[in-house]
Amino acid sequence: MKTVTTFSPEETMKVASDIASGLMPGDFIALNGELGSGKTVFVKGLAEGLGVREHLYVNSPTFVILKEYRGDIDLYHFDVYRLDYDHFVDSLDYRKYFYGEGVTVVEWADRIKDALPEEHLEVTIEHAGPDKRRMRFNPAGGRYIEIIGSLGEKHENTGI
């Protein structure tokens, strides 16, 4: 596990963009954190790092469940805040995204943990002050250990 602290939304986006540079089609990020913790800001950074031109327009798909963004690598952005596990697996063909040709990120992933791919990167974001966020990265699988390791010392525990 690795912990990184950021002191602005821009720093949170930069960390996510750096992570995106190591992602490949089929990769999966399980994103957790309380309301307003910066999950969608993190996804904007992922989108930027994946080459999504309109990354600043990324917003939470809370009411539509899924948004797809085209980039150098496509991004599938789920928000399952309003769903429980049974409703999620019964109402969506989620496997085509979870195991698809893009990178998948799911906000509130802990609500559907039994549906998550075995290998994934879990990211938990916590409030640590007005603009300060603490991000914990918990890789499940070797590729994700390498990606987190590649964040390097510039993101080591004290911000960028």
C-alpha positions as CSV (number, residue, x, y, z in Angstrom):
1,M,0.0,0.0,0.0
2,K,1.1,3.6,-0.7
3,T,-0.2,6.8,0.7
4,V,0.0,10.2,-1.0
5,T,-1.2,13.5,0.3
6,T,-2.2,16.4,-2.1
7,F,-2.9,20.0,-1.3
8,S,-5.1,21.1,-4.2
9,P,-7.4,19.6,-6.8
10,E,-4.6,20.2,-9.4
11,E,-2.2,18.0,-7.4
12,T,-4.9,15.3,-7.1
13,M,-5.3,15.4,-10.8
14,K,-1.5,15.2,-11.4
15,V,-1.2,12.1,-9.3
16,A,-4.1,10.5,-11.2
17,S,-2.6,11.5,-14.5
18,D,0.8,10.0,-13.5
19,I,-1.0,6.7,-12.6
20,A,-2.9,6.8,-16.0
21,S,0.5,6.9,-17.8
22,G,1.0,3.3,-16.6
23,L,-2.4,2.0,-17.4
24,M,-3.4,-0.3,-20.3
25,P,-6.7,-1.3,-21.9
26,G,-8.5,-3.7,-19.5
27,D,-7.1,-2.1,-16.3
28,F,-9.5,-1.4,-13.5
29,I,-9.6,1.1,-10.7
30,A,-11.9,0.7,-7.7
31,L,-12.4,4.3,-6.2
32,N,-13.8,4.9,-2.8
33,G,-14.2,7.9,-0.5
34,E,-16.9,9.9,1.2
35,L,-19.0,12.5,-0.6
36,G,-16.9,15.5,-1.8
37,S,-13.5,13.8,-1.1
38,G,-12.3,14.3,-4.7
39,K,-13.2,11.1,-6.5
40,T,-14.4,12.8,-9.6
41,V,-11.4,15.2,-9.6
42,F,-9.2,12.1,-9.5
43,V,-11.1,10.7,-12.5
44,K,-10.5,14.0,-14.4
45,G,-6.7,13.4,-13.9
46,L,-7.0,9.8,-15.1
47,A,-8.9,11.1,-18.2
48,E,-6.1,13.6,-18.9
49,G,-3.4,11.0,-18.6
50,L,-5.4,8.7,-20.9
51,G,-5.5,11.3,-23.6
52,V,-9.2,12.4,-23.2
53,R,-9.2,15.8,-24.9
54,E,-12.2,17.2,-22.9
55,H,-10.9,15.8,-19.5
56,L,-11.9,19.0,-17.6
57,Y,-15.6,18.3,-18.6
58,V,-15.5,14.9,-16.9
59,N,-18.2,14.8,-14.3
60,S,-19.8,12.3,-12.0
61,P,-22.2,9.8,-13.7
62,T,-24.3,9.5,-10.5
63,F,-27.7,9.7,-12.2
64,V,-26.7,7.9,-15.4
65,I,-24.4,5.3,-13.8
66,L,-21.9,5.2,-16.7
67,K,-20.1,7.7,-18.9
68,E,-17.7,6.8,-21.7
69,Y,-14.8,9.1,-22.7
70,R,-12.8,8.6,-25.9
71,G,-9.0,9.1,-25.6
72,D,-5.8,7.4,-26.5
73,I,-7.2,4.8,-24.2
74,D,-11.0,5.0,-23.6
75,L,-12.2,5.6,-20.1
76,Y,-15.3,3.9,-18.7
77,H,-16.5,5.9,-15.6
78,F,-19.1,4.3,-13.4
79,D,-20.7,5.8,-10.3
80,V,-22.7,3.1,-8.3
81,Y,-23.6,5.3,-5.4
82,R,-27.3,4.8,-6.0
83,L,-27.1,1.1,-6.6
84,D,-26.8,-2.0,-4.5
85,Y,-24.9,-5.1,-5.6
86,D,-27.9,-7.1,-6.8
87,H,-29.4,-4.2,-8.8
88,F,-26.0,-3.5,-10.4
89,V,-25.3,-7.0,-11.6
90,D,-28.9,-7.6,-12.7
91,S,-29.4,-4.4,-14.6
92,L,-26.1,-3.7,-16.4
93,D,-23.9,-5.6,-18.8
94,Y,-21.0,-4.4,-16.7
95,R,-18.6,-7.2,-17.8
96,K,-18.1,-5.7,-21.3
97,Y,-16.7,-2.6,-19.6
98,F,-14.9,-4.3,-16.6
99,Y,-13.1,-6.6,-19.0
100,G,-13.2,-4.4,-22.1
101,E,-10.9,-2.4,-24.3
102,G,-10.6,0.7,-22.1
103,V,-9.7,1.6,-18.5
104,T,-12.6,1.2,-16.1
105,V,-13.0,3.3,-12.9
106,V,-15.8,2.8,-10.5
107,E,-16.7,5.4,-7.9
108,W,-18.2,3.8,-4.7
109,A,-16.7,0.5,-5.7
110,D,-17.0,-0.9,-2.2
111,R,-20.8,-1.2,-2.9
112,I,-20.2,-3.8,-5.6
113,K,-17.0,-5.4,-4.3
114,D,-18.1,-9.0,-5.1
115,A,-18.3,-7.9,-8.8
116,L,-14.9,-6.4,-9.1
117,P,-12.2,-8.1,-11.1
118,E,-9.7,-10.0,-9.0
119,E,-6.8,-7.8,-10.1
120,H,-7.4,-4.1,-9.7
121,L,-6.1,-1.0,-8.1
122,E,-8.1,0.2,-5.1
123,V,-7.9,4.0,-4.4
124,T,-9.4,5.5,-1.3
125,I,-9.5,9.2,-1.0
126,E,-10.0,11.0,2.4
127,H,-10.5,14.6,3.5
128,A,-7.4,15.7,5.4
129,G,-8.1,19.5,5.4
130,P,-10.0,22.1,3.3
131,D,-8.0,21.3,0.1
132,K,-5.9,18.5,1.4
133,R,-6.6,14.9,0.4
134,R,-5.0,11.7,1.5
135,M,-5.0,9.0,-1.1
136,R,-4.3,5.3,-0.2
137,F,-3.4,3.0,-3.1
138,N,-3.9,-0.7,-2.5
139,P,-2.9,-2.8,-5.5
140,A,-4.5,-6.2,-6.0
141,G,-2.1,-7.7,-8.6
142,G,1.4,-7.4,-9.8
143,R,0.8,-4.8,-12.6
144,Y,-0.8,-2.4,-10.1
145,I,2.1,-2.8,-7.7
146,E,4.4,-1.6,-10.5
147,I,2.1,1.3,-11.4
148,I,2.0,2.5,-7.8
149,G,5.8,2.0,-7.4
150,S,6.3,4.2,-10.5
151,L,4.7,7.2,-8.7
152,G,8.2,7.8,-7.3
153,E,9.4,9.9,-4.5
154,K,7.9,13.1,-5.9
155,H,4.5,11.9,-4.6
156,E,5.8,10.3,-1.4
157,N,3.5,11.0,1.6
158,T,4.0,14.8,1.6
159,G,2.4,16.0,-1.6
160,I,3.9,17.0,-4.9
